[in-house]
Amino acid sequence: MTRRPDKLSEDDRVLWNLVARTAKP
């Protein structure tokens, strides 16, 4: 990912949070 968390919008942040939770090993 080339995008930075500070540049991501709130929606993207929430999405990333969900992905990180589901992508947990």
C-alpha angles and dihedrals in degrees: 000000000000094000119096124227091237090056093048118098123238091260091053090047092054090046091050090050090055092046092049090050093049094040091057110126 
